[in-house]
Structures are given as structure tokens and as C-alpha cells.
């Protein structure tokens, strides 16, 4: 048995980094065929996606031909723009009769003109909607449940048509800056919400006849998008994040933060029938939550861009995402989610006072569709002996299932403690690093007898290849062998079980690519840790 005498004066800061190792083959998104464009052969930026009642894909692109159509779920596309040279697709909406309205824009030659087409045959052909003022730049278009069409513009307020686009009237707010209407939302029963760039949200209870500024508990500005779910909750995306209201907009709760003080913007919010919430952030990517915003996971795996513009769901339940580089559809891959802040990727353990021990519990959730397989969980690094992950065995999670993992910290040395929790899985999520931090400080003068109830012996030492560690323990327990180099990087780890009083020989299978030199074999049995030096000659 080993006796250690210590005199402690310390200030300990510790952190753990969680690394998720993913195979390249497990992607959450697969790219569909690129729509054809003679004058823009590269990938096309997709602004909007519409799935028709017949399952046809329609996408509006920001260049190319403006509108494309696919009847084979994105395997191939044909041009479907209502107007020649109107190559900026802006918006879709569908009236109660099933007619499709599409807005396109032509900004060539210094002009900025908008035209609207109407299709009665699933987007095959379009009729002109001639009365819409072409110089009114369109930001948003909705078809309400009673057939009213509302268009939010960048400079003229809101245009409304009650006769399928035959005639239009201009609606104004009582505000100096009411001309900039960034988005519209039909909440049903005549209730329309209008998001503005400067003045918050206006609401109408009569399909736009009258409007009132929505007075809420927080001020929402620079509104980019809005949506609702089947329960009637309202979601608003701004340059700062996503906010949710369950009472018609009186009280708002932050659901997602861009974490950048408004330097980025939320491009879309999409709520699936199953309650999954997807958020797109320009320059950052796409995120998903299945627990109402408690945790978020970045789901860009398989795409080549962080600029995401829109989402939709097709007739088979697959998700479609329009990006700055083409259109993507989700696969059936597993997706690993950890319940930490998606911006900081950090868990703070707070203060710790020696000899206090602390645990941090993180929840692992499979937000994908396939079974999630986590092969192993191993703590590595210079201070690996100060941390333990419970459980460390492999496990599986079906879709939407969760499992709690405990990270136990018991410092075995003074000073900075740094380690990493590494686990390998078949997830389609991106490689993620999660910092777990804390702080321990104080002055403590003690003569501590720390009893380690096992002995260690290394032989042969030095070894030309793989050495052996002899362990004799006073207790029957499970243990962990971790071999680290002089930099504290783990090169080999192995779990074992030992019987009380029975010598156990542990083979140290150090990889052939590991250089010769001095190593430390760190043995943890129960709550006790000890180490023994090893020298490898190669």
C-alpha cells in the first residue's frame, strides 16, 4: 500500500473538452440534383421551397431561372419560372383552392421589378397577375385561410388582394417607418401578424382592415421571419435569436440566441408536425431542438455551406433545406445532441473547495432517425486521473431517446487540470467540442495519509515493445488503465476487473506508431488512482 504525505496550497482551475468523433459516411443531409441554368452553371442559391399537394417540389432560386420544378423528388429539375428574365425567385403561397402563387424579381438594368404568377396545374403553367405594382419590392407573401393574399414589401407597406390578385389595395400602419414589412404570418381566424424591421410586430384581427402595434413584455426589432405551430404558439426570428409566445404575443421567451449581438440573423424557423424546431442562421448553419429549446444541435453534416435560407417537409416526411449552395434532403442518420449552450458549448461546474468532489450530468439525445451507437467513452489527457465518466460502457439510443452521463471530478494534483472526454459514435452531427469548466481555490495545510489499496509493478521496464503491469488489489472492483505520454496524451486505455488478493497482469498494447520514450501507466480502481512509469525503447 502506498502512503502519500501532502502539504496543500492551491488554486485549481479545471476543464473538460468533449469530442464527438464521427465517420464521414454518416451525413444528415444529402444534396439533390442542381437545377439547370445556362448562364449560371454553378450551384444555385435556394431561397424558398414549396411542396405541392401532389408532392411536386418547387424551389425559388436567387439566380438562374428563378423557379424550378421536380416531379421525382429532386432527382432532376426543369425550369418553371412564369416570366423570362425574372431570375430571382422570391416567394410561394397556396390559396384554399390549391392555386399556386409565385413571386419573381428582375433587377437587371438598374430596375427592380416584381411580377406574380398564378398556377392552377401544379406549377406547370402560370397566368399573369398584372395588377400588382411591379416596383413594390416583395419581402413576404401569404395566402390566408379565406383566400386573401397579403404581400409585405420593402418600401410600400402591405398590399392586399381579395380576388386572387385581380386587384390590390395598399395597407398602412400608423408608424413613421411602417413601409418596411419583413414578414407576415397567418395565425388563422382573420389574425395576421406583420413583422417590421424597426417597429416591432403589428397585428390585425380582420384580415388586414385595421392594424395595432403589439405591445409585448420585450421589444422585438429587426424581425426576419415568423411562423406558428399547430398548438398556436408564435415564433419570431430576429438578428439576435428566436423568441416564442404562447399567448398571442404578449409574453415572449427566448428560445435560441445567435450569440453575436445582432451581427448575424435568423433566416428561417420551421416547426415539424412532430414538434422538432429547426432554425437557420446566416453564416452559422442549421440547428435543431426536440426539447422545446432546452438544447440545440447543429445539423450541417453533409452540406458545404453555413448559409441556410429555408426549410420544408415533403409528402414522405423528409426535410428539405435550401442553402446558398443548392437544395438538400435529410437522410435517416442518427444525430447526437448534448444539452449544452450551442453558442458557448460550455458547462460550468462552478466553485469547488478541496477536498470537495463535483459531478456534472450531461444528457445525450438521439435527434436523428436511425439508431445511435456510441462505441466508447474515454477520458484522456494530462489530468485524466482527476476525472471519471460514468457510465463508460458502449450504449445505443433509438430515435428521440436520451441517456444521462456523469462526469465526476476528484482532483489528484494541484494546479490546472485539463482532460478530454472522447466518445466515438455513428452520429451525423458535426464534430463538437464541449468545455466543462470550474474553479477551485483556497489555502489548506494538512498532512494527509492517502491510502491506495493496490500495488503496481511494471515489467519488463524498459520494454522493447509492449510491457505488462502487475496489479494486486485489496478489493474486488472494476478499474481503468490509461497510458499517457510525456505530454499527457493518451495512447492506450483499457477497462478491467480485479479480484481481491489475486494478482492481475495487464498487457499494455501501445500502438506501433507511438514513439519510444517515457510513459505513465495510470491505474484507477474505484475512487483511487495511482501511476507507475514505463519506458518504451524503439
Order of alpha helices (4+ residues) and beta strands (2+ residues): beta-beta-beta-beta-beta-beta-beta-beta-beta-beta-beta-beta-beta-beta-beta-beta-beta-beta-beta-beta-beta-beta-beta-beta-beta-beta-beta-beta-beta-beta-beta-beta-beta-beta-beta-beta-beta-beta-beta-beta-beta-beta-beta-beta-beta-beta-beta
